[in-house]
Amino acid sequence: MRILIIEDEAKLAQVLHKGLKENGYIADWAEDGELGLHMAREGNYAAIILDVMLPKMDGFEVLRELRKAGSTVPIMMLTARSGVDDRVLGLDLGADDYLPKPFDFKELLARLRAVTRRPAVELRNVLKVADLELDLRTREVRRGGEIISLTAKELVLLEYLMSRKGLALTRAMILENVWATEDAYDGGSNLVEVYINFLRKKIDQGHPVKLIQTLRGVGYSMHEPA
């Protein structure tokens, strides 16, 4: 289950990321509101942990934009403010829960479990990048209407790339998220490169538009044609 953390306090974000991972979640982190909104729109998240006080765009605006766009992803807001008005505003804008700082991590986990098991939760079922589609229910992949057969690990990698369309993804980020459930992996191995090549042969080969891009000195990205 993927969780998006939108929090500008690096220490708190690291604690949340580590704690969620230890409890079986996969967590992504955005350190400002604009990046968080972009990731929330493009990703397939089970829930979002959203701070109120953020640079570039505050949490209320991120929440407002997501709900305006029709997103039903559960959103838990965090704030150091103790005022009732802020909590009321957040709930009125469509937040599913509100947790004041400081908080106990066990309470956050309990609230997270509560909002993600509500019947109203609906995740996006199909990821699309240009003419490439991944159905998250059936795990079926098509490009230009033709079915593409992928291995289980190739599917996980493709989902990670597609759900972060347009973002620069480092090798370390891919290793941590795609191989997050492995007991261990060799940090010096070429796993990422090998599987990216596997995907390219199946996804891009034979198509004039290449969707998987190499960002020299950075990593990889999945782009739609301009």
C-alpha positions in Angstrom: 0.0 0.0 0.0 1.5 3.3 -1.1 1.3 6.4 1.1 2.3 10.0 0.1 3.9 12.2 2.8 3.7 15.9 2.0 5.8 17.5 4.8 8.6 20.1 4.7 10.2 19.1 8.1 12.8 16.7 6.9 13.3 15.0 10.3 9.6 14.3 10.7 9.3 13.1 7.1 12.1 10.7 7.6 10.6 9.4 10.8 7.2 8.9 9.1 8.9 7.3 6.0 10.9 4.8 8.2 7.9 4.0 10.4 5.6 3.4 7.5 8.1 1.2 5.8 8.6 -0.9 9.0 4.8 -1.4 9.1 4.6 -2.7 5.6 3.8 0.5 3.6 5.6 2.0 0.7 6.0 5.8 1.2 6.9 8.6 -1.1 7.9 12.1 0.2 7.3 15.6 -1.2 8.9 18.5 0.6 6.6 21.3 -0.7 3.0 21.7 -1.7 3.5 22.1 -5.4 5.5 18.9 -5.7 3.1 17.1 -3.4 0.1 18.2 -5.5 1.9 16.9 -8.7 2.7 13.6 -7.1 -0.8 13.2 -5.7 -2.3 13.8 -9.1 0.0 11.4 -10.9 0.4 8.7 -8.3 -1.9 5.9 -7.2 -1.9 6.4 -3.4 -4.0 4.6 -0.8 -3.7 7.8 1.4 -2.0 11.1 1.8 -0.4 12.5 5.0 -0.6 16.3 4.4 1.0 19.0 6.5 -0.8 22.4 6.7 2.2 24.7 6.7 4.2 24.1 3.5 6.4 26.1 1.2 5.1 27.1 -2.3 1.5 25.9 -1.6 0.0 25.3 1.8 -1.8 22.1 2.7 -5.3 23.7 2.5 -4.7 24.7 -1.1 -3.3 21.2 -2.0 -6.4 19.7 -0.4 -8.7 22.1 -2.2 -7.1 21.4 -5.6 -7.3 17.6 -5.2 -11.0 17.6 -4.1 -11.8 20.1 -6.9 -10.3 17.6 -9.4 -12.5 14.8 -8.0 -9.9 12.9 -6.0 -11.3 10.7 -3.3 -8.0 9.6 -1.9 -8.1 9.7 2.0 -6.2 12.7 3.3 -4.9 13.0 6.9 -3.8 16.5 7.7 -1.0 17.4 10.2 -0.6 20.7 11.9 1.3 22.4 14.7 -1.6 24.8 15.0 -4.1 24.1 17.8 -6.9 26.3 16.7 -10.3 24.8 16.1 -10.9 27.0 13.1 -8.0 25.3 11.2 -9.4 21.9 11.9 -12.8 22.9 10.8 -11.5 24.4 7.6 -9.5 21.3 6.8 -12.5 19.0 7.4 -14.8 21.3 5.4 -12.4 21.2 2.5 -12.6 17.4 2.4 -9.9 16.1 4.8 -10.7 12.7 6.2 -8.9 13.2 9.5 -6.9 15.8 11.4 -3.9 15.1 13.7 -2.3 17.9 15.7 1.5 17.9 16.3 3.2 16.4 18.3 1.5 13.0 17.9 2.2 9.4 18.8 3.2 7.4 15.7 0.9 4.5 16.9 -2.0 6.8 16.8 -1.2 8.0 13.3 -1.0 4.3 12.2 -4.4 3.6 13.7 -6.0 6.6 12.0 -4.3 5.7 8.8 -5.8 2.2 8.9 -9.2 3.6 9.7 -9.3 6.0 6.7 -8.0 3.5 4.2 -10.6 0.8 5.1 -13.6 3.1 4.6 -15.9 1.9 1.8 -15.8 5.2 0.0 -12.1 4.8 -0.8 -11.5 4.5 -4.6 -8.1 4.4 -6.2 -7.5 5.1 -9.8 -7.8 1.7 -11.6 -5.9 2.5 -14.8 -2.6 4.3 -15.2 -1.9 5.9 -18.6 1.1 7.4 -20.3 0.4 8.3 -23.9 -0.9 5.0 -25.5 0.5 2.8 -22.7 -2.0 1.6 -20.2 -1.7 -0.5 -17.0 -4.9 -1.8 -15.4 -4.2 -2.1 -11.7 -7.0 -4.6 -11.1 -6.2 -7.1 -13.8 -2.4 -6.2 -14.1 -2.9 -6.1 -17.8 -0.6 -3.9 -19.8 -1.4 -2.6 -23.3 0.4 -0.3 -25.7 -1.5 0.9 -28.7 -4.2 -1.6 -27.8 -1.8 -4.6 -27.9 -1.3 -6.7 -24.8 2.2 -6.8 -23.4 3.3 -9.7 -21.2 5.5 -8.7 -18.2 7.0 -10.5 -15.2 5.8 -9.7 -11.7 8.9 -7.5 -11.0 8.6 -5.8 -14.4 5.0 -4.9 -13.5 6.0 -3.4 -10.2 8.7 -1.3 -11.9 6.4 -0.2 -14.6 3.7 0.8 -12.0 6.3 2.9 -10.1 7.5 4.7 -13.3 3.9 5.3 -14.6 2.6 6.6 -11.3 5.4 9.1 -11.2 5.1 10.3 -14.8 7.3 13.3 -15.5 9.4 13.0 -12.3 13.1 12.4 -12.2 13.6 9.0 -10.4 17.1 8.2 -9.1 18.4 4.6 -9.1 18.3 4.7 -5.3 14.6 5.7 -5.3 13.8 2.9 -7.7 15.7 0.3 -5.7 14.1 1.4 -2.4 10.5 1.3 -3.7 10.5 -1.5 -6.3 12.7 -3.8 -4.3 11.4 -2.5 -0.9 10.0 -5.9 0.2 13.1 -7.8 -0.6 15.1 -9.0 2.4 18.2 -7.5 1.0 19.7 -6.3 -2.3 23.2 -5.6 -3.4 23.5 -1.8 -3.5 26.3 -2.1 -6.1 24.3 -4.3 -8.4 22.9 -3.3 -11.8 19.3 -4.5 -11.0 17.7 -1.2 -12.0 19.6 -1.0 -15.3 18.8 -4.6 -16.2 15.1 -4.3 -15.5 14.8 -0.9 -17.3 16.3 -2.6 -20.3 13.8 -5.5 -20.0 11.0 -2.9 -19.9 12.3 -0.9 -22.9 12.4 -4.0 -25.0 8.8 -4.8 -24.2 7.3 -1.3 -23.9 9.3 0.9 -26.3 10.8 -1.4 -28.9 9.1 -1.0 -32.3 7.4 2.3 -31.3 8.6 5.6 -32.7 7.9 7.4 -29.4 10.1 6.1 -26.5 8.4 6.6 -23.1 11.2 5.5 -20.8 13.9 8.2 -20.7 17.4 8.1 -19.3 18.4 11.2 -17.4 22.1 11.3 -17.6 23.7 11.6 -14.1 20.3 11.4 -12.4 18.3 8.3 -13.3 15.2 7.6 -15.3 11.8 9.2 -16.1 8.7 8.3 -18.0 7.5 11.0 -20.3 4.6 11.6 -22.6 5.4 13.1 -26.0 5.0 16.9 -26.1 
